[in-house]
Amino acid sequence: MSVKELEGAIADLSRAEQHELAEWLDHHLEAQWDRQIAQDAAAGRLDGLLDEARSDIAAGRRTRL
C-alpha cells in the first residue's frame, strides 16, 4: 500500500479512529526508538557519550535536573 493510499484510508476514518491510530503509531514509534537505543548501547555506540558524561560529573560540570 502506498503512502497516498494510506492517507486516503486515514482520511476516511472517523475522528475517534484517527485518534486511536495516532496513539498506536506513537506507541509503535516509541518502541522502535527504545529498540534502537538498546541496540546502540549493546554495540557500544553510546560509550563516548557515557564517558563524556562521567568526565563532566567528575569535573563538577553538571546541573541537577
Steps between C-alpha positions, in 0.01 A plus 500: 500500500637841411514804725236668284271200546560509875426872510169440325409214732587709807291790372203262478532398867283657765665752730505243782666244270757759391586567865525127566734464202709797614536345846600166350754667272646698789549182706638317198760770431597519869557123504717525187702780664545295818622199298745719306641655819541153653679376186726805491585460869573129459725574201693764696389790281402701809823439692651833393201689635515307826872573535437868435224510762721327755780749432262793542372359829854441628596858406192643670342609172144386558161644574240330716179424317 
